Amino acid sequence: MTNLILSNMTARITELKKHPMATVNSAQGEPLAILSHNEPVFYCVPAKTYEAMLDILEDIELVKLVQARTHEKEIEVDIHDL
């Protein structure tokens, strides 16, 4: 069976179990595909990369919300009424 690996670097799960931080650090800040029986089982990403991914996902959700509301009627509001 062929598997798509969405990372330039891979490590075996046994390596991760034996030396977790050394395995993660070997990726030098890049995403790391963890393999079990030569199949990707999960991806290990640095905290900064994960945070950036969540920010992008949040932005995508906000864009969808804005697009859904573009046809709504505008309501004028005076700042002093707030």
DAPENOR-V359270 format. One record per residue. RES is the residue in one letter. PHI is phi in whole degrees, 0 to 359 (none if undefined). OMEGA is omega as a letter, one per 30 degrees, with the letter a starting at -180 (* if undefined). Layout:
res,phi,omega
RES,PHI,OMEGA
RES,PHI,OMEGA
//
This chain:
res,phi,omega
M,none,l
T,266,l
N,235,l
L,278,l
I,249,a
L,266,l
S,202,l
N,279,a
M,236,l
T,226,l
A,211,l
R,279,a
I,296,l
T,294,l
E,296,a
L,297,l
K,294,a
K,286,a
H,221,a
P,302,a
M,290,l
A,295,l
T,295,l
V,297,a
N,294,l
S,295,l
A,280,l
Q,52,l
G,86,l
E,267,l
P,300,a
L,231,l
A,276,l
I,261,a
L,253,l
S,230,a
H,55,l
N,62,l
E,239,l
P,293,l
V,250,l
F,192,l
Y,245,l
C,253,a
V,237,l
P,298,a
A,303,a
K,297,l
T,294,l
Y,298,l
E,298,l
A,295,l
M,298,l
L,295,l
D,299,l
I,295,l
L,298,l
E,295,l
D,298,l
I,299,l
E,296,l
L,294,l
V,298,l
K,299,l
L,295,l
V,297,l
Q,297,l
A,292,a
R,263,a
T,296,a
H,262,l
E,284,l
K,290,l
E,281,l
I,238,l
E,280,a
V,227,l
D,269,a
I,302,a
H,286,l
D,278,a
L,279,*
//
